[in-house]
Amino acid sequence: MTAAASNTPLVGKETPINWIQRFVWFVVFLACGPLVFVVFGHYFPTFKGNTDAVGRVLTALVFLGAAIAFRLRESFRKY
């Protein structure tokens, strides 16, 4: 490989896949499902009374914040 070829930018080319980062995001997204359906489910709620209501609101706000943050950052839009 020549020096000129090694300095060419990756414009229009696929960048290398970072498998560790993809695995971490997979685990994060996989953990979000049980958080919503198991911990805050209606059939067998983990928390009782006001704690359950506050937990539901906080979970919804965290997901809303994450959705807005992912939408605003260009590098996270694919997620």
Wavefront OBJ file of the C-alpha trace (Angstrom):
o trace
v 0.000 0.000 0.000
v 1.382 3.385 -0.921
v 1.477 6.411 1.340
v -1.103 8.225 -0.790
v -3.556 5.338 -0.582
v -3.271 5.016 3.191
v -4.122 8.685 3.770
v -7.375 8.687 1.808
v -10.413 9.550 3.909
v -13.323 7.149 4.247
v -15.736 9.489 2.474
v -18.642 7.531 1.095
v -17.292 4.263 2.465
v -18.621 2.150 5.291
v -16.723 2.736 8.534
v -15.526 -0.330 10.440
v -18.055 -1.925 12.807
v -17.304 -1.583 16.498
v -18.703 -4.892 17.778
v -18.117 -4.100 21.456
v -20.155 -0.892 21.212
v -22.926 -2.730 19.356
v -22.987 -5.452 22.018
v -23.239 -2.874 24.817
v -26.175 -1.161 23.058
v -27.816 -4.570 22.552
v -27.586 -5.298 26.279
v -28.961 -1.844 27.162
v -31.940 -2.226 24.830
v -32.521 -5.792 25.996
v -32.613 -4.630 29.634
v -35.222 -1.944 28.850
v -37.876 -4.532 27.975
v -37.918 -6.318 31.328
v -37.739 -2.951 33.092
v -41.043 -1.949 31.545
v -42.884 -5.264 31.421
v -41.685 -7.066 34.549
v -40.813 -4.436 37.126
v -43.707 -2.081 36.360
v -46.280 -4.629 35.149
v -49.908 -4.477 36.241
v -50.336 -8.125 37.206
v -47.593 -8.491 39.794
v -46.135 -5.026 40.496
v -42.812 -4.977 42.296
v -43.557 -1.707 44.073
v -46.748 -0.710 45.888
v -48.677 2.552 46.180
v -46.990 5.857 45.432
v -43.623 4.227 44.769
v -45.110 2.375 41.805
v -46.606 5.561 40.328
v -43.382 7.521 40.808
v -41.365 4.674 39.291
v -43.616 4.588 36.226
v -43.322 8.351 35.718
v -39.536 8.304 36.180
v -39.170 5.396 33.753
v -41.251 7.230 31.159
v -39.180 10.400 31.646
v -35.909 8.486 31.301
v -37.098 6.897 28.056
v -38.354 10.260 26.772
v -34.998 11.874 27.601
v -33.114 9.061 25.903
v -35.302 9.329 22.800
v -34.718 13.086 22.581
v -30.980 12.688 23.165
v -30.740 9.976 20.494
v -32.661 12.166 18.077
v -30.454 15.233 18.644
v -27.069 13.500 18.336
v -26.151 12.568 14.789
v -24.088 9.545 15.844
v -27.032 8.005 17.776
v -29.764 8.522 15.150
v -29.363 4.992 13.813
v -30.400 3.648 17.224
l 1 2 3 4 5 6 7 8 9 10 11 12 13 14 15 16 17 18 19 20 21 22 23 24 25 26 27 28 29 30 31 32 33 34 35 36 37 38 39 40 41 42 43 44 45 46 47 48 49 50 51 52 53 54 55 56 57 58 59 60 61 62 63 64 65 66 67 68 69 70 71 72 73 74 75 76 77 78 79
